[in-house]
Amino acid sequence: MPRLAALLTFVVGLLDVVSALTPEWRTRLADLRALVPAAASRQAAAFTVVVGLLLMLLAAGLRRRKRRAWRAVVTLLGLGVVLHVAKGLDYDEAAVSAALLGMLVLARGEFQAKGDPSTRWRALGAGLLLTTLSIGCGFLLFHLREHRIVGAHSAAAQLEQIVLGLVGIPGPLHFGSDRFADLAARVLLTLGVVTIGVTGYLALRPPCPAPRLTDDDQARVRALLDRHGSADSLGYFVLRADKSVIWSPSGKACVAYRVVNGVMLASGDPLGDREAWPGAIRAFLQEAADHAWAPAVIGCSEPAGQAWTRAGLTALEFGDEAVVDTATFSLEGRPMRNVRQAVKRVERAGYTVCARRVRDLDPTEIAAVEAQAKAWRGAQTERGFSMALGRIGDPADGDCVLVLAYDSPPAEQTADGAGGAGGAGGVDSAGDLDGAGADAAAGVDGGCAAAPRLRALLHFVPWGGDGLSLDAMVRDRDADNGLNEFLIVNTLRQAGELGVRRVSLNFAFFRSALERGERLGAGPVIRCWRGLLMFMSRWFQIDSLYRFNAKFAPQWTPRFVCYPATAELPRIALAMLEAEAFLVWPRWRPRLPHPVGRLIATVRSDRARSG
C-alpha cells in the first residue's frame, strides 16, 4: 500500500501541475465567471501548481510510511479538490484527487512511521529542489502557451523571465493576452513565495539531532564490556561518540547503530549476553520499523549473523578480519623473508619503538602526540565507523594501547625497546589504512617523551582482558617505508608485557574472492569478480589491505553484512560508504567535536598551560 500510494500521489501531483498550466475549457470558464472572479480563478491555478509540486515531493515520504507525510498529503489533496473546481470547474481532476484522498484515509493505519531527526541541511536541499522545479514549471508554462508570447523568446529570455517572476519582478517577455500575463505572473510569484517560505522554515526551525551515546549508556556499555568484551573484537567500538545504542528488555545486551540517509546501520555483534541478543535485535528492528528505516548490519561475526538471519535478515559475507596469535607469531621461515629483511633495514635506519597503556601516560605527552597525528593527517577525512573509536587520549579509555616509532633512540629509553618489522615499498600507502578508517591516536612510553622525532603511531583498543583491536594507523609520509609493519611486529613482540594473546588487525574486504581468484584453475566468474575488485582498488584500499594483512600470517575470521531485501542493497551500500567516510559530502563548516571531547581538550589545555 505505501508504494502504491506514493506512486498515485506522484501521478496526481504531476496531473495537478499540467492541469494548471494548460488552457481551460472555454465553456467551463464562462460558467465559472458567474461564481468566481477571473483573478481568483487564476490565483487558484497558481496554487494548484504549488499543490502539485508538494504532492510530488511528499510521495517519497509516503513510500517510507511517514505519518507526517500522510497528514500533509491528505491536507493537500483536500485543498486540491477545491482548487480544481475554483480554477476552471475541473470536476474530473477534482474527482481523482478526492478518490486518492479517500483511499489514503481508509489506509491510514499503514502510515505510522515517526519522523526522521531533522537538520538544517534539509533546508538547502529543499530550496535547491523547489527552485529547480519552479524553473521547470515556468519553462513548461511558456512551452504550452508559446502562441501567447509576442516577439523573440529565446531560452535565455524565458529563464530571465522565470527567475525574475519568482520574486515578483517583470521580465523581458511580452504577451499577447493580459489574462495569460496575469496567470504567468501569479504562478511564478506563488512558486517563489513557497520556495522561499519552505526553505526559510526548514532553516530556522530548531534542529532535532540524532541521538548519541548518553553518560548512562556509556556506563552500562562499559559494564557489559567488562563481562563480555572478549566475545567480539569490535565490541569496544560501541563507545564511539557518534553511535547510539538500543537495549534489550532485560538490559543484558545492546546493539550499537547510526542512522545514515534512512538506513539504521548497526556495527559489529550485539554487545552482551548471547541469550539476550534476540531481545536487543527485536528492539532494533522495531525501532527501524517505527521510523521506516532500512535495518542493516555491517561487520558482524558468524554467530551474530545467524542471530540476525533468525530475525528475518539475510547475511552476506563481505570480508575477513585478520587476527594474529601472539604466542605463535614468528619472523622465521621463508614466507616471512621479506618482512625479516625489512626489519633489518628499518633497524639500521635507527628507528625505535615503545608501547604503553593510555592510563600510564602523562596528559601533556598525549596532547603533544595527538597534535602531531593531526598534523600528519591534515585536511584528509578521518575514516571509520565499524572499526574505529574516533578519539584518542580520553582518560576513560585507559586500557587502550599506544605504540610509537621514533627515528632515533630516545635518550632515556633502554635498548630493549628496539626491534620490529619494516615493509616493502609497495605499502607506502599503509599510512592511510587507518585500521578500517579511524581517527589518529597516539601514546608515549615513559621516557619516550625525550625522543627527537615521532614518525609513526598505532592505536589499539582493548579486546577483552587479553586482546587488542587495531583502531588507527598514522605515519609521517616523509618517513621510511615500512613503519606500519615495524610497529605491528613490535606490538606482537611486546604482547607478553602487555598481557595480550591475540591482536586484531585491519579488515580485508572480499579477501576470499581476491585469494581464490588468483589461484590456478579459478573459474571465469571468480576471475571476473576479482578483476572488478582490482579495478575498484584504484579508489578503495581493497587489494592493498588484503596484502598488507597477509604479511603477518593471520587467522582469517569472516565478517558479514546483514540486510532485509536485495532491493535495499544499493541504498545500504551507499549508507555504509558514507558511514565509513569513503563517501564524503561537502560541508560549509567543519564538524564540531563531541561535547565530551571538547571538555577533555579544554582540561588538557589548562593543564599544559599550568605546567
N, C-alpha and C positions, 0 to 999 in steps of 0.2 A: 504493500500500500504506500509506504513513503516514497518509493521510487516512482510509482505511477503518479502520485500526487505532485511530485516535483516536476515530472515531465509535463503534465497537464497545466501546471501553474506557469511554466516557462512558455508553453504554447499560447495560453490565454494572454500573458503579458505581451508577447510579440503581436498577437492579434489586436490588442488594445493600441499599440503604437501605430501599426499600419492603418487601423480604422480611423485614428485621429488625424493622420496625415493625408489620407486620401479624400477626394471630394465627396460630399454628402449627396443623397438623393434630393433633387430639387423639390419634388412633391412633398417629401417629408419636411424639408426646411420651411416650405410655405405653411404647412400645418403647425410647425413648431413656433413660427413667429407670432402666432396668435396667443401663445402661452409664455414664451421666453424671449427676452430682448436678444438682438443679434450679438451684442457684446458679451452677454452671459453665455451664449452658445459657443462662441469662440474661446472664451476662457475655460469652459468645460472641456473643450477639445484639448487645450493645453494641459489641463490637469489629467486628462486621460493618458496623455503621453507619459507623464511622470508616474502614474499608477502602473502603466505597463512596464516601464523600466524597473521600478521597485519590485514588481512581481517576478521579473526575470532574475533579479539579483537574489531574492529570497528563496528561489527554488532550491538552491544548494542547501539552505538550512532545513527545508522540509525533507530533503533526501536524508539528512542526518537526524531526523525526528526531533528537531529542536522545538520546544514549546513556544519560545518567543517568536520564532519564525511562523509557527502556525497562527498565533494570535495576530501578527502583523498581516499575514496573507488574508485571513478571514476579514479583517477590517478593510483592507484594500479592495477585496472583491465586492464587499457590500457597497463601498464608495463607488467602485467601477460601474455597478448596475445603475446607480443614479446618474452618473456622468454620461453613460452611453445614451440614456434617454434624453438628457438635457442638451447634448451636443448635436443631436440630429435624429431623435426618435429611432435609434438603432436597437430595435427590440431583439433582433437575432443575437448580436453581441452581448446584450444585457442578459439574455436567456442562458448563454453559455457560461457567463460569469456566475449567474445565480445557481446553475446546476453544479458547478465546481464548488461553490460555497456550501451548498447542501451536502455534497459528498464529504467535504472536509469536516463539517460539523458532525456528521454521522461517524466519521473515523477519528474523532478527536482523541480517543484512547491510544492511538498509535503514536501520538506526538507528545511524549512526556520527558524527553531528554532535557537536562539542565543546560544553561548557557555556559560557554567556554570562558575562562578567565580573559579579561579584556586588557588590551594595551593601546597606547596612543599610536602605535604603528598602523593600526587598522584605519585610522583617520586618513593617513597618507594613501593607503591602498584604495579606500573607498573614494577619496577625492579624485585620484587618477582615473579610476574606473568610470565614475559618473561623468567626468569631463569627456572621456573618450566616447562614451555612449551618447552624450548630449551632442557632440560634434557629429557623430554618425547619424543621429536623428535629423540634425539640420541638413546634412547632405541629402538624406532620403527625402525630406520635405521638398527641397529645391528640385530634386530629380523628378518627383511625382507631379510637381506643379511647374515644370520648366516653361510651359507656354505662358505662364503668368509673369515671367521675368522679361523686362524690356531692356534691349541693348545687349552688349557683351557681358557675359557672366562666366569668366574663367574659374577654374578650381580655386585659384588663389583669392579671387574676389569673393567667391562663396565662403571660403574659410574665414576671411576677414569679416564678412557679414555675420557669420555664425558666432565667432569669438566676441565681437562687439555686442551682438544681440544678447549673449548670455549675461552681460552686465547692464543691459538696457540702453546701449548707445546705438544710434542709427548707423548703418553700414553703407558701402558704396553702391549697392544694387538698387535698381528701380523696378517697381512692379506696376503692371497694367491694371491691377484691381486693388482698390482700397481695402476691400474685405480680406483679400489674401495677405496684403501688407500687415494688416492688423493681426491676423491669425499668426503669421510668422513671428512678429514681434512678441506676441503673448506666449507662444510656445517656447521661444528661445529664452525669454526672460524668466519664465517659470522654471525651466530646466536649470538656469543659472542659479536662481534662488535656492532650489532644492539641493543642488550640488554644494553650494556654499554652506547651507544650513546643516546638511548631514555631516559634512566634513568638520564644521565647527563644533557640532555636538559631540562627535566622536573624539575630537581633540581635547575638548575642555572637560569632558566628564571624568570623574575620579576613576583611575585605573583599578582593576581588580586583579592584582598579581597572582600568579600561580603559587600554590602552597610550597613551602620549603620545610626543611628539617627543623623542627622546634627543639628547644632545650630538653623538654620532656622526652621527645622521640630520641634524641641523641643519647640520653641516659639509658633508656630502655634498650636501644640498639647495642650500646657498649656492654650492657649486662648479657645480652644474647651472644655477643662476640666472645665474652669470657667463657661461656659454656659451650658454644657450638662453632666458634671461629675456625677451628681446624677442618671443618667439613668442606669448605669451598675457598679456593684461593682468592676469589673476588669478593668475599664477604666483607672485608674492611672497607671496600669502596662504597658500601651503603652510606658511609658517613660523608660522602661528597656533598658540598653545600647546596648544589642546585638540584638535588634529588628530594623526593618526598617518599614517605613510607605509608603503607596501608597494612593494618594489623588483622590477624585472625581474631575471632571472637574470644578465644582464650588468652590472647596476648602472648602466646608462646612462639609465634612466628610472624614474620612480616615480609612484604615484598617492596623493594625499592623501585621507584619509577620516575619518569619525567614525561610530560605531555609535550609533544612536538607536532604542530600542524595537524591536530586531530588524531594523533596516534598516541596511545598510552603505552609508553615503551618501558618495560621492566628490564633490569640488568642483572645478570648472574642468577644464582639459585635463590629461592626463598631462604631467608635467614631464620634459623631457629630449629626447634624440634620437628623432625620429619613427620611425626604424627599430626602436627598442627599445620603442615603445609596445605592440605586441601582446604582448610578454613580460610587461610590467607589468600589462596588462589581464587576461591569463590568471592571473597570480598573485593579482590582486584577486578575480576570480571564484572561484578555487579556495579562497581564504580564506573567502569568503562561503558557499561550499558546505560547507566543513568545519564551520562553526558554524551552518548552516541560517539564515543571514541573507539577507534580500532585498537583492540588489545594486541600486543606483540611482546616478545621476549627476545633479548639478544644476549648471547654468551652463556647460556645455561648448560649444566653438565647433563650426562645421560640420565641419572636418577631424576633430576628435576624435569628434564624433557618428558620422561614417562608420566610424571605427575601432571604436567601441563596438557599432554595429549589425553589423559583420562578426563580432563576438564573440558575437552572439546576442541583444543587447538591442534594444529599439525606441526610436526617438528621437521626441520631440515638442517642437516649437518653443513656448516659453512666454514669450518676451520678447526685448528688444533692448537692447544696450549702446550708450550714447551716447559716441562718440569724436569729439573736436574736433581738427582740424588747426590748429595754432597759426600756421602761416605764412599761411593763407588766412582766418583769422578776422578779422572786422571788424564794427564797430558801425554802419557806413554802410548806407544803404538803408532802404526803408520797413518791411520785416519786423522790423528792429531798432529801430523808432521808440520803442516803449515802454521798451526797455532803455536807449536813449540818454537818454530823459527821466529815468528812474530814476537813472542815473549822476549827472546834474547835481544831482538832489535830494539824493543821499547825499553828494556832494562839498560841496554848500553847507551840509550839516549838520556839516561839519568832520571827517568820518571819513578816516582814512589807513590804509594797508596796508603790510605788509612780508612778505617771504618768504625763507627760508633753509633750507639743508640741516641735518639734525639734528647732523651731525658738527661743524658750525661754531658750535654753541650751547653756552652755559655750563650745567652741570648744575643750578645753583641757579635759573636762569631757567626751565629746562624744568620743574623741580619746582613753581615758582610758577604757571606757566600750567596745568600738569596739575591742580593743586588747584582752580584757577578753573573748569576744564572740568568737574570732578567736581561742583562746587557747582552749576553750571548744570543738570547732568543730574539731580541729586538722587537720589530713590529710583526713578526711571524705569529700566526694564530696558534694559540695553545689548543692542542687536540686532546680529545679524551672524553669518555663518558662511562663506559662499562668497566674499563681497567685503568682508571685514573682517579686520584684523590683531589687534584686541583689546588693544592696548597702545600706549603712547607713550613716547618718550624713551629707549628701550633703546639703549645705545651700539653694539650690533651692527647697529642699523637706521640707520646713519649716512647712507645715501643717501636716506632719507625727507625729504620737504619739508614744512615747516610754514608756513602763511600765516595772518596775524593781522590783525584790524581793530581800530583804536582810535578812540575818539570825539573825539579832538583830537590835533593833531600832536605827536609826541614831541619833547622839547627837543633831542635830539642827532641827530634824523633829518633828512636833506636833503629838499628839495622833490620830488625825483624819485621818492619812494616813494608819492605820492598817485595817485589815479585809481581807476577801477573802474566797476562797474555795479551799480545797485540793482535792486530787484524791486518788482513790483506788490503791492498789499496782499493779493492772493489767495494769495501764497506765504508768508504769515507762518508757516505750519507747516513750512516748509522746514528750520527748525532741528531738526526731528525726522527728516529724511530719512536722515541718517547714512550716506549712500553705500551703501545696501542694508543699513544697520544695523551700526554698528561702535562700538567704544569711542572716547571723545573723545580727541583728540590735539592737541598744540599745539607752537609753537616761537616763537622770538624772533629778530628781525633786529638784530644788532649793537646799535645804540643804542636799539632798541625797549624795552629794559629800563626806560627812563625814562618810558615812556608812562603817563599818569594812569589810564586805564581800558581794559582789554581787553574787547571786546564780542562778538567772534565769531572763530572759527578754522576752518581746514580742515587736514586731514592727508592727504598723498599718499604712496603707496609707489612705489618705482621700477618702471618697466615697461621692462626692458632698460636700455640706456645713454642712450636719447633719449626716454623716455616717462614719464608719471606716471599712476597709477591712484588715483582718489579713495577714501579709506578712511573718513574721518569728517568730519562737518559739524555743528558745535555752535555755539550762539549764546546770548547773553543774551536772554531772552524780552521784556525791557523795552526792548531797543534798537529802533532804527528798522527798519521793514520793508525787505527787500531786501539785507540784509548778506551773505547767502549768494551772491547773484548778484554783488554788489560784489567779493567775494573771488575768485570764479571768473574773472571778467573780468580782474581784476588778475593772477591767476596766468597767464592766457593772454598778457597783455601782457608779463609779465616772463619768459616762457618762454625767450626767447633768452639771457638772462643765466644761466638755469639749464641751458642746453643741451638744452632739451626741444622736440620737434617735434610730439608728439601727447599728448593728455590724455584719459583715460577717465573719464567722469562716472558719474552714477547709472545703475542698471539700471531699465528701464521694463518692467514686467510686461505681457504681452499687448498691446504697443504697436500691432502691426499690426491687431489686432481693433478697438482704440479708434479708430485712424485711418480704417480702411475703413468702420466702422460709422457715421461722421458724414458720409461723402461723399454727394453727390447720387446717387440711384439705388441705394443699398445695399439688398440683398435682406432679406427678413424674418428669415432665420436669423442673418445677421451683426448685424442690428439688435437682435435678442433677446439675442445673446451680448454685445454692447456694453452693453445695458441691465442685464444681470446684473453685468457688471464695474463699472458705475457704482454699482449698489446695494452691491456689496462694498467700494467705495471709501469707504463710510461708516466702515468699521473698518480697512481696509488701504489704504495710500497707493498706489493703482494709477493713477488718473487724475491725481492731483497730481504724482506722479513723472514721468509722461509729459510733462505740460505744462511742468513745470519744466525738464526736459532739452531739450525742443524749443525753448526760448527761444534757445539758443546755436547753432542750426542745425547740429547734429552729423551725422556719418555714423552710420547705424544698423547695428550688427553683430548678427545674430541669435544667440541663445543657446538651448540645448536641454536638455531633461530626458530621460534615458535610463532605461528600466525593463524588467524581464523579462517581465511579463504585465499585461494590463489589469486583472485581478482584484487585483493588488497596488497599483494606483494610489492608492486611498484610504489605505491604510496608509503608502505612501511620502509622500503629500501631508501627512499628519499629522507624519511624521518631519521633513519639510522645514520645516514651520511651527515645530516645536519647536526644530530646529537654528538657525533664523534668529531665534528668540526672539519670534516672533509669538504663539506658544502657550507660556505660562509656567506651570509647576506651582508651587504654594506650597511654600516651604521653611521648615524650622524655624530655620535659621540661614543667614546669607549665605555664598555660596560663597567658599572660601578662594582667594586668588590663587595663580597658578603659583609654584612654588618659586623659579624664576629671577627672577620679578617681585618676590617678597618680598626677595630678596637685593639687587636693584637699588635698591629703595625704602630698604633699610637703609643702603646705601652713600651714597645721596643725602642721607638724613637726617644721617648723620655728617658729611658734607662741609658741609652747611648750618650745623650747629652750630659747626663749626670755623672758619666764615667763609670 
